[in-house]
Amino acid sequence: MTDKKFEALNVPPDALERGGVEILRASVVDGAVSIALRRAFDDPFTWGVLLVDLAHHAARIYATETDFSEEEALAEITAGIQAELDDPSDHGSTSAIN
């Protein structure tokens, strides 16, 4: 029997210093994305801003850890977003349990 281990990220230092509310947790489980989130904002527009901010952060990580430039990584992320918007894969299930 193999022990299953969850590899969690650390809480961001500024959140530890000043407090905050976790609004999104995403994990890869058996090759699929598993997500927990809270609505968090009064206006869904703000989720769009947050998603673009996440894309920029991800592109910067790719630029520091791979041969992608930040611009190339962002272009690939943007292409992935558009492809998923055009032809959605499995949406999974959603509930407000937390």
Backbone as XML, in Angstrom:
<?xml version="1.0"?>
<chain id="A" units="angstrom">
  <residue number="1" name="MET">
    <atom name="N" x="0.843" y="-1.186" z="0.000"/>
    <atom name="CA" x="0.000" y="0.000" z="0.000"/>
    <atom name="C" x="0.888" y="1.249" z="0.000"/>
  </residue>
  <residue number="2" name="THR">
    <atom name="N" x="0.592" y="2.187" z="-0.860"/>
    <atom name="CA" x="1.349" y="3.423" z="-0.967"/>
    <atom name="C" x="0.707" y="4.494" z="-0.095"/>
  </residue>
  <residue number="3" name="ASP">
    <atom name="N" x="1.539" y="5.180" z="0.678"/>
    <atom name="CA" x="1.024" y="6.287" z="1.476"/>
    <atom name="C" x="0.742" y="7.468" z="0.560"/>
  </residue>
  <residue number="4" name="LYS">
    <atom name="N" x="-0.449" y="8.018" z="0.664"/>
    <atom name="CA" x="-0.810" y="9.186" z="-0.133"/>
    <atom name="C" x="-0.396" y="10.427" z="0.647"/>
  </residue>
  <residue number="5" name="LYS">
    <atom name="N" x="0.239" y="11.360" z="-0.045"/>
    <atom name="CA" x="0.725" y="12.570" z="0.590"/>
    <atom name="C" x="0.205" y="13.776" z="-0.177"/>
  </residue>
  <residue number="6" name="PHE">
    <atom name="N" x="-0.276" y="14.770" z="0.530"/>
    <atom name="CA" x="-0.702" y="16.019" z="-0.087"/>
    <atom name="C" x="0.404" y="17.039" z="0.115"/>
  </residue>
  <residue number="7" name="GLU">
    <atom name="N" x="0.854" y="17.644" z="-0.969"/>
    <atom name="CA" x="1.912" y="18.653" z="-0.903"/>
    <atom name="C" x="1.293" y="20.040" z="-0.971"/>
  </residue>
  <residue number="8" name="ALA">
    <atom name="N" x="1.069" y="20.640" z="0.191"/>
    <atom name="CA" x="0.442" y="21.960" z="0.274"/>
    <atom name="C" x="1.493" y="23.062" z="0.130"/>
  </residue>
  <residue number="9" name="LEU">
    <atom name="N" x="1.072" y="24.172" z="-0.422"/>
    <atom name="CA" x="1.920" y="25.358" z="-0.480"/>
    <atom name="C" x="1.906" y="26.050" z="0.882"/>
  </residue>
  <residue number="10" name="ASN">
    <atom name="N" x="2.908" y="26.873" z="1.107"/>
    <atom name="CA" x="2.930" y="27.690" z="2.321"/>
    <atom name="C" x="1.982" y="28.871" z="2.163"/>
  </residue>
  <residue number="11" name="VAL">
    <atom name="N" x="1.519" y="29.380" z="3.270"/>
    <atom name="CA" x="0.701" y="30.593" z="3.255"/>
    <atom name="C" x="1.616" y="31.759" z="2.879"/>
  </residue>
  <residue number="12" name="PRO">
    <atom name="N" x="1.155" y="32.658" z="1.983"/>
    <atom name="CA" x="2.000" y="33.795" z="1.603"/>
    <atom name="C" x="2.402" y="34.625" z="2.831"/>
  </residue>
  <residue number="13" name="PRO">
    <atom name="N" x="3.663" y="35.075" z="2.879"/>
    <atom name="CA" x="4.148" y="35.811" z="4.058"/>
    <atom name="C" x="3.304" y="37.021" z="4.436"/>
  </residue>
  <residue number="14" name="ASP">
    <atom name="N" x="2.822" y="37.791" z="3.443"/>
    <atom name="CA" x="2.022" y="38.973" z="3.785"/>
    <atom name="C" x="0.684" y="38.584" z="4.417"/>
  </residue>
  <residue number="15" name="ALA">
    <atom name="N" x="0.133" y="37.436" z="4.035"/>
    <atom name="CA" x="-1.109" y="36.971" z="4.650"/>
    <atom name="C" x="-0.856" y="36.531" z="6.091"/>
  </residue>
  <residue number="16" name="LEU">
    <atom name="N" x="0.300" y="35.940" z="6.347"/>
    <atom name="CA" x="0.642" y="35.572" z="7.723"/>
    <atom name="C" x="0.821" y="36.812" z="8.587"/>
  </residue>
  <residue number="17" name="GLU">
    <atom name="N" x="1.426" y="37.852" z="8.025"/>
    <atom name="CA" x="1.677" y="39.089" z="8.773"/>
    <atom name="C" x="0.413" y="39.882" z="9.040"/>
  </residue>
  <residue number="18" name="ARG">
    <atom name="N" x="-0.421" y="40.030" z="8.005"/>
    <atom name="CA" x="-1.556" y="40.943" z="8.099"/>
    <atom name="C" x="-2.907" y="40.251" z="8.172"/>
  </residue>
  <residue number="19" name="GLY">
    <atom name="N" x="-2.938" y="38.937" z="8.009"/>
    <atom name="CA" x="-4.208" y="38.218" z="8.025"/>
    <atom name="C" x="-4.835" y="38.233" z="6.644"/>
  </residue>
  <residue number="20" name="GLY">
    <atom name="N" x="-5.925" y="37.539" z="6.517"/>
    <atom name="CA" x="-6.611" y="37.474" z="5.237"/>
    <atom name="C" x="-7.557" y="36.295" z="5.210"/>
  </residue>
  <residue number="21" name="VAL">
    <atom name="N" x="-8.117" y="36.034" z="4.053"/>
    <atom name="CA" x="-9.053" y="34.932" z="3.858"/>
    <atom name="C" x="-8.618" y="34.180" z="2.607"/>
  </residue>
  <residue number="22" name="GLU">
    <atom name="N" x="-8.418" y="32.879" z="2.723"/>
    <atom name="CA" x="-8.084" y="32.080" z="1.555"/>
    <atom name="C" x="-9.331" y="31.970" z="0.684"/>
  </residue>
  <residue number="23" name="ILE">
    <atom name="N" x="-9.176" y="32.258" z="-0.613"/>
    <atom name="CA" x="-10.333" y="32.232" z="-1.504"/>
    <atom name="C" x="-10.236" y="31.161" z="-2.572"/>
  </residue>
  <residue number="24" name="LEU">
    <atom name="N" x="-9.045" y="30.590" z="-2.776"/>
    <atom name="CA" x="-8.871" y="29.608" z="-3.839"/>
    <atom name="C" x="-7.800" y="28.609" z="-3.439"/>
  </residue>
  <residue number="25" name="ARG">
    <atom name="N" x="-8.109" y="27.333" z="-3.621"/>
    <atom name="CA" x="-7.119" y="26.277" z="-3.446"/>
    <atom name="C" x="-7.318" y="25.322" z="-4.607"/>
  </residue>
  <residue number="26" name="ALA">
    <atom name="N" x="-6.270" y="25.104" z="-5.372"/>
    <atom name="CA" x="-6.343" y="24.213" z="-6.526"/>
    <atom name="C" x="-5.266" y="23.142" z="-6.376"/>
  </residue>
  <residue number="27" name="SER">
    <atom name="N" x="-5.640" y="21.910" z="-6.650"/>
    <atom name="CA" x="-4.722" y="20.782" z="-6.522"/>
    <atom name="C" x="-4.849" y="19.891" z="-7.747"/>
  </residue>
  <residue number="28" name="VAL">
    <atom name="N" x="-3.797" y="19.161" z="-8.048"/>
    <atom name="CA" x="-3.847" y="18.145" z="-9.092"/>
    <atom name="C" x="-3.981" y="16.800" z="-8.388"/>
  </residue>
  <residue number="29" name="VAL">
    <atom name="N" x="-5.068" y="16.098" z="-8.690"/>
    <atom name="CA" x="-5.346" y="14.795" z="-8.089"/>
    <atom name="C" x="-5.571" y="13.802" z="-9.222"/>
  </residue>
  <residue number="30" name="ASP">
    <atom name="N" x="-4.710" y="12.810" z="-9.318"/>
    <atom name="CA" x="-4.796" y="11.808" z="-10.382"/>
    <atom name="C" x="-4.890" y="12.450" z="-11.766"/>
  </residue>
  <residue number="31" name="GLY">
    <atom name="N" x="-4.128" y="13.519" z="-11.983"/>
    <atom name="CA" x="-4.068" y="14.175" z="-13.277"/>
    <atom name="C" x="-5.182" y="15.169" z="-13.561"/>
  </residue>
  <residue number="32" name="ALA">
    <atom name="N" x="-6.123" y="15.320" z="-12.636"/>
    <atom name="CA" x="-7.233" y="16.265" z="-12.822"/>
    <atom name="C" x="-7.141" y="17.369" z="-11.767"/>
  </residue>
  <residue number="33" name="VAL">
    <atom name="N" x="-7.701" y="18.520" z="-12.082"/>
    <atom name="CA" x="-7.681" y="19.639" z="-11.154"/>
    <atom name="C" x="-8.850" y="19.527" z="-10.183"/>
  </residue>
  <residue number="34" name="SER">
    <atom name="N" x="-8.549" y="19.706" z="-8.913"/>
    <atom name="CA" x="-9.553" y="19.722" z="-7.857"/>
    <atom name="C" x="-9.496" y="21.102" z="-7.211"/>
  </residue>
  <residue number="35" name="ILE">
    <atom name="N" x="-10.639" y="21.758" z="-7.081"/>
    <atom name="CA" x="-10.664" y="23.153" z="-6.640"/>
    <atom name="C" x="-11.622" y="23.343" z="-5.475"/>
  </residue>
  <residue number="36" name="ALA">
    <atom name="N" x="-11.188" y="24.177" z="-4.536"/>
    <atom name="CA" x="-12.054" y="24.683" z="-3.472"/>
    <atom name="C" x="-11.984" y="26.203" z="-3.556"/>
  </residue>
  <residue number="37" name="LEU">
    <atom name="N" x="-13.124" y="26.868" z="-3.500"/>
    <atom name="CA" x="-13.099" y="28.327" z="-3.536"/>
    <atom name="C" x="-14.283" y="28.919" z="-2.812"/>
  </residue>
  <residue number="38" name="ARG">
    <atom name="N" x="-14.136" y="30.181" z="-2.459"/>
    <atom name="CA" x="-15.251" y="30.969" z="-1.925"/>
    <atom name="C" x="-15.543" y="32.103" z="-2.899"/>
  </residue>
  <residue number="39" name="ARG">
    <atom name="N" x="-16.774" y="32.513" z="-2.927"/>
    <atom name="CA" x="-17.178" y="33.578" z="-3.849"/>
    <atom name="C" x="-16.321" y="34.816" z="-3.629"/>
  </residue>
  <residue number="40" name="ALA">
    <atom name="N" x="-16.139" y="35.262" z="-2.416"/>
    <atom name="CA" x="-15.180" y="36.282" z="-1.987"/>
    <atom name="C" x="-15.459" y="37.716" z="-2.442"/>
  </residue>
  <residue number="41" name="PHE">
    <atom name="N" x="-15.967" y="37.930" z="-3.632"/>
    <atom name="CA" x="-16.148" y="39.291" z="-4.154"/>
    <atom name="C" x="-17.621" y="39.552" z="-4.438"/>
  </residue>
  <residue number="42" name="ASP">
    <atom name="N" x="-18.051" y="40.797" z="-4.258"/>
    <atom name="CA" x="-19.433" y="41.158" z="-4.566"/>
    <atom name="C" x="-19.700" y="41.130" z="-6.062"/>
  </residue>
  <residue number="43" name="ASP">
    <atom name="N" x="-18.681" y="41.441" z="-6.851"/>
    <atom name="CA" x="-18.833" y="41.545" z="-8.299"/>
    <atom name="C" x="-18.017" y="40.449" z="-8.985"/>
  </residue>
  <residue number="44" name="PRO">
    <atom name="N" x="-18.640" y="39.609" z="-9.837"/>
    <atom name="CA" x="-17.882" y="38.562" z="-10.515"/>
    <atom name="C" x="-16.785" y="39.099" z="-11.429"/>
  </residue>
  <residue number="45" name="PHE">
    <atom name="N" x="-16.868" y="40.359" z="-11.837"/>
    <atom name="CA" x="-15.824" y="40.989" z="-12.647"/>
    <atom name="C" x="-14.463" y="40.848" z="-11.974"/>
  </residue>
  <residue number="46" name="THR">
    <atom name="N" x="-14.453" y="40.963" z="-10.650"/>
    <atom name="CA" x="-13.203" y="40.886" z="-9.899"/>
    <atom name="C" x="-12.530" y="39.530" z="-10.064"/>
  </residue>
  <residue number="47" name="TRP">
    <atom name="N" x="-13.326" y="38.457" z="-10.274"/>
    <atom name="CA" x="-12.736" y="37.149" z="-10.540"/>
    <atom name="C" x="-11.947" y="37.174" z="-11.851"/>
  </residue>
  <residue number="48" name="GLY">
    <atom name="N" x="-12.430" y="37.917" z="-12.836"/>
    <atom name="CA" x="-11.687" y="38.050" z="-14.084"/>
    <atom name="C" x="-10.337" y="38.703" z="-13.857"/>
  </residue>
  <residue number="49" name="VAL">
    <atom name="N" x="-10.316" y="39.755" z="-13.038"/>
    <atom name="CA" x="-9.066" y="40.439" z="-12.707"/>
    <atom name="C" x="-8.136" y="39.473" z="-11.976"/>
  </residue>
  <residue number="50" name="LEU">
    <atom name="N" x="-8.672" y="38.717" z="-11.029"/>
    <atom name="CA" x="-7.872" y="37.758" z="-10.275"/>
    <atom name="C" x="-7.294" y="36.685" z="-11.191"/>
  </residue>
  <residue number="51" name="LEU">
    <atom name="N" x="-8.093" y="36.171" z="-12.124"/>
    <atom name="CA" x="-7.612" y="35.128" z="-13.026"/>
    <atom name="C" x="-6.476" y="35.630" z="-13.917"/>
  </residue>
  <residue number="52" name="VAL">
    <atom name="N" x="-6.576" y="36.866" z="-14.375"/>
    <atom name="CA" x="-5.489" y="37.440" z="-15.184"/>
    <atom name="C" x="-4.245" y="37.639" z="-14.318"/>
  </residue>
  <residue number="53" name="ASP">
    <atom name="N" x="-4.422" y="38.080" z="-13.093"/>
    <atom name="CA" x="-3.302" y="38.230" z="-12.171"/>
    <atom name="C" x="-2.617" y="36.876" z="-11.951"/>
  </residue>
  <residue number="54" name="LEU">
    <atom name="N" x="-3.405" y="35.817" z="-11.762"/>
    <atom name="CA" x="-2.842" y="34.474" z="-11.617"/>
    <atom name="C" x="-2.061" y="34.063" z="-12.865"/>
  </residue>
  <residue number="55" name="ALA">
    <atom name="N" x="-2.592" y="34.387" z="-14.041"/>
    <atom name="CA" x="-1.908" y="34.050" z="-15.294"/>
    <atom name="C" x="-0.539" y="34.726" z="-15.357"/>
  </residue>
  <residue number="56" name="HIS">
    <atom name="N" x="-0.472" y="35.992" z="-14.952"/>
    <atom name="CA" x="0.807" y="36.705" z="-14.959"/>
    <atom name="C" x="1.789" y="36.083" z="-13.965"/>
  </residue>
  <residue number="57" name="HIS">
    <atom name="N" x="1.305" y="35.726" z="-12.787"/>
    <atom name="CA" x="2.178" y="35.077" z="-11.799"/>
    <atom name="C" x="2.693" y="33.737" z="-12.334"/>
  </residue>
  <residue number="58" name="ALA">
    <atom name="N" x="1.803" y="32.958" z="-12.931"/>
    <atom name="CA" x="2.205" y="31.662" z="-13.485"/>
    <atom name="C" x="3.237" y="31.847" z="-14.594"/>
  </residue>
  <residue number="59" name="ALA">
    <atom name="N" x="3.047" y="32.849" z="-15.450"/>
    <atom name="CA" x="3.996" y="33.112" z="-16.535"/>
    <atom name="C" x="5.373" y="33.468" z="-15.982"/>
  </residue>
  <residue number="60" name="ARG">
    <atom name="N" x="5.399" y="34.239" z="-14.892"/>
    <atom name="CA" x="6.680" y="34.588" z="-14.274"/>
    <atom name="C" x="7.380" y="33.353" z="-13.712"/>
  </residue>
  <residue number="61" name="ILE">
    <atom name="N" x="6.621" y="32.445" z="-13.131"/>
    <atom name="CA" x="7.206" y="31.212" z="-12.603"/>
    <atom name="C" x="7.784" y="30.385" z="-13.744"/>
  </residue>
  <residue number="62" name="TYR">
    <atom name="N" x="7.030" y="30.251" z="-14.848"/>
    <atom name="CA" x="7.552" y="29.531" z="-16.010"/>
    <atom name="C" x="8.848" y="30.169" z="-16.502"/>
  </residue>
  <residue number="63" name="ALA">
    <atom name="N" x="8.897" y="31.499" z="-16.513"/>
    <atom name="CA" x="10.088" y="32.199" z="-17.005"/>
    <atom name="C" x="11.301" y="31.944" z="-16.106"/>
  </residue>
  <residue number="64" name="THR">
    <atom name="N" x="11.080" y="31.746" z="-14.820"/>
    <atom name="CA" x="12.210" y="31.500" z="-13.926"/>
    <atom name="C" x="12.602" y="30.026" z="-13.858"/>
  </residue>
  <residue number="65" name="GLU">
    <atom name="N" x="11.668" y="29.115" z="-14.187"/>
    <atom name="CA" x="11.945" y="27.687" z="-14.013"/>
    <atom name="C" x="12.074" y="26.897" z="-15.316"/>
  </residue>
  <residue number="66" name="THR">
    <atom name="N" x="11.803" y="27.529" z="-16.471"/>
    <atom name="CA" x="11.859" y="26.826" z="-17.751"/>
    <atom name="C" x="12.542" y="27.703" z="-18.796"/>
  </residue>
  <residue number="67" name="ASP">
    <atom name="N" x="12.546" y="27.232" z="-20.038"/>
    <atom name="CA" x="13.110" y="28.011" z="-21.141"/>
    <atom name="C" x="12.107" y="29.006" z="-21.731"/>
  </residue>
  <residue number="68" name="PHE">
    <atom name="N" x="10.858" y="28.998" z="-21.252"/>
    <atom name="CA" x="9.866" y="29.973" z="-21.721"/>
    <atom name="C" x="10.236" y="31.356" z="-21.211"/>
  </residue>
  <residue number="69" name="SER">
    <atom name="N" x="10.032" y="32.382" z="-22.051"/>
    <atom name="CA" x="10.076" y="33.755" z="-21.541"/>
    <atom name="C" x="8.721" y="34.023" z="-20.879"/>
  </residue>
  <residue number="70" name="GLU">
    <atom name="N" x="8.645" y="35.076" z="-20.112"/>
    <atom name="CA" x="7.365" y="35.417" z="-19.481"/>
    <atom name="C" x="6.294" y="35.674" z="-20.542"/>
  </residue>
  <residue number="71" name="GLU">
    <atom name="N" x="6.681" y="36.348" z="-21.625"/>
    <atom name="CA" x="5.736" y="36.660" z="-22.695"/>
    <atom name="C" x="5.252" y="35.389" z="-23.392"/>
  </residue>
  <residue number="72" name="GLU">
    <atom name="N" x="6.185" y="34.462" z="-23.671"/>
    <atom name="CA" x="5.807" y="33.201" z="-24.316"/>
    <atom name="C" x="4.880" y="32.378" z="-23.420"/>
  </residue>
  <residue number="73" name="ALA">
    <atom name="N" x="5.223" y="32.326" z="-22.146"/>
    <atom name="CA" x="4.387" y="31.561" z="-21.210"/>
    <atom name="C" x="2.995" y="32.181" z="-21.102"/>
  </residue>
  <residue number="74" name="LEU">
    <atom name="N" x="2.925" y="33.507" z="-21.025"/>
    <atom name="CA" x="1.622" y="34.164" z="-20.943"/>
    <atom name="C" x="0.808" y="33.922" z="-22.204"/>
  </residue>
  <residue number="75" name="ALA">
    <atom name="N" x="1.457" y="33.921" z="-23.357"/>
    <atom name="CA" x="0.752" y="33.646" z="-24.614"/>
    <atom name="C" x="0.179" y="32.228" z="-24.610"/>
  </residue>
  <residue number="76" name="GLU">
    <atom name="N" x="0.943" y="31.254" z="-24.106"/>
    <atom name="CA" x="0.451" y="29.878" z="-24.029"/>
    <atom name="C" x="-0.692" y="29.755" z="-23.029"/>
  </residue>
  <residue number="77" name="ILE">
    <atom name="N" x="-0.570" y="30.419" z="-21.891"/>
    <atom name="CA" x="-1.642" y="30.402" z="-20.887"/>
    <atom name="C" x="-2.909" y="31.024" z="-21.471"/>
  </residue>
  <residue number="78" name="THR">
    <atom name="N" x="-2.762" y="32.151" z="-22.156"/>
    <atom name="CA" x="-3.894" y="32.825" z="-22.775"/>
    <atom name="C" x="-4.548" y="31.931" z="-23.826"/>
  </residue>
  <residue number="79" name="ALA">
    <atom name="N" x="-3.735" y="31.238" z="-24.624"/>
    <atom name="CA" x="-4.266" y="30.313" z="-25.631"/>
    <atom name="C" x="-5.044" y="29.184" z="-24.960"/>
  </residue>
  <residue number="80" name="GLY">
    <atom name="N" x="-4.524" y="28.692" z="-23.832"/>
    <atom name="CA" x="-5.232" y="27.645" z="-23.095"/>
    <atom name="C" x="-6.560" y="28.127" z="-22.546"/>
  </residue>
  <residue number="81" name="ILE">
    <atom name="N" x="-6.585" y="29.352" z="-22.048"/>
    <atom name="CA" x="-7.835" y="29.935" z="-21.539"/>
    <atom name="C" x="-8.848" y="30.046" z="-22.670"/>
  </residue>
  <residue number="82" name="GLN">
    <atom name="N" x="-8.416" y="30.581" z="-23.802"/>
    <atom name="CA" x="-9.335" y="30.748" z="-24.927"/>
    <atom name="C" x="-9.836" y="29.407" z="-25.431"/>
  </residue>
  <residue number="83" name="ALA">
    <atom name="N" x="-8.963" y="28.415" z="-25.525"/>
    <atom name="CA" x="-9.375" y="27.081" z="-25.984"/>
    <atom name="C" x="-10.424" y="26.491" z="-25.038"/>
  </residue>
  <residue number="84" name="GLU">
    <atom name="N" x="-10.226" y="26.666" z="-23.757"/>
    <atom name="CA" x="-11.184" y="26.127" z="-22.777"/>
    <atom name="C" x="-12.507" y="26.887" z="-22.824"/>
  </residue>
  <residue number="85" name="LEU">
    <atom name="N" x="-12.456" y="28.198" z="-23.056"/>
    <atom name="CA" x="-13.691" y="28.978" z="-23.202"/>
    <atom name="C" x="-14.452" y="28.554" z="-24.458"/>
  </residue>
  <residue number="86" name="ASP">
    <atom name="N" x="-13.722" y="28.293" z="-25.548"/>
    <atom name="CA" x="-14.343" y="27.912" z="-26.812"/>
    <atom name="C" x="-14.922" y="26.503" z="-26.791"/>
  </residue>
  <residue number="87" name="ASP">
    <atom name="N" x="-14.260" y="25.595" z="-26.086"/>
    <atom name="CA" x="-14.685" y="24.190" z="-26.069"/>
    <atom name="C" x="-14.400" y="23.609" z="-24.685"/>
  </residue>
  <residue number="88" name="PRO">
    <atom name="N" x="-15.279" y="23.883" z="-23.721"/>
    <atom name="CA" x="-15.020" y="23.481" z="-22.335"/>
    <atom name="C" x="-14.890" y="21.974" z="-22.163"/>
  </residue>
  <residue number="89" name="SER">
    <atom name="N" x="-13.943" y="21.598" z="-21.329"/>
    <atom name="CA" x="-13.823" y="20.200" z="-20.925"/>
    <atom name="C" x="-14.741" y="19.978" z="-19.729"/>
  </residue>
  <residue number="90" name="ASP">
    <atom name="N" x="-14.510" y="18.958" z="-18.973"/>
    <atom name="CA" x="-15.355" y="18.624" z="-17.821"/>
    <atom name="C" x="-15.352" y="19.758" z="-16.804"/>
  </residue>
  <residue number="91" name="HIS">
    <atom name="N" x="-16.525" y="20.300" z="-16.504"/>
    <atom name="CA" x="-16.642" y="21.361" z="-15.515"/>
    <atom name="C" x="-16.577" y="20.838" z="-14.090"/>
  </residue>
  <residue number="92" name="GLY">
    <atom name="N" x="-16.676" y="19.527" z="-13.907"/>
    <atom name="CA" x="-16.690" y="18.972" z="-12.562"/>
    <atom name="C" x="-17.952" y="19.364" z="-11.833"/>
  </residue>
  <residue number="93" name="SER">
    <atom name="N" x="-17.915" y="19.236" z="-10.524"/>
    <atom name="CA" x="-19.072" y="19.628" z="-9.716"/>
    <atom name="C" x="-18.687" y="20.788" z="-8.818"/>
  </residue>
  <residue number="94" name="THR">
    <atom name="N" x="-19.654" y="21.561" z="-8.422"/>
    <atom name="CA" x="-19.412" y="22.735" z="-7.597"/>
    <atom name="C" x="-20.375" y="22.736" z="-6.419"/>
  </residue>
  <residue number="95" name="SER">
    <atom name="N" x="-19.835" y="23.025" z="-5.248"/>
    <atom name="CA" x="-20.680" y="23.204" z="-4.069"/>
    <atom name="C" x="-20.031" y="24.247" z="-3.173"/>
  </residue>
  <residue number="96" name="ALA">
    <atom name="N" x="-20.800" y="24.812" z="-2.302"/>
    <atom name="CA" x="-20.313" y="25.860" z="-1.419"/>
    <atom name="C" x="-20.060" y="25.318" z="-0.012"/>
  </residue>
  <residue number="97" name="ILE">
    <atom name="N" x="-19.337" y="24.230" z="0.059"/>
    <atom name="CA" x="-19.038" y="23.622" z="1.344"/>
    <atom name="C" x="-17.640" y="24.049" z="1.773"/>
  </residue>
  <residue number="98" name="ASN">
    <atom name="N" x="-17.526" y="24.581" z="2.955"/>
    <atom name="CA" x="-16.216" y="24.921" z="3.499"/>
    <atom name="C" x="-16.332" y="25.250" z="4.953"/>
  </residue>
</chain>
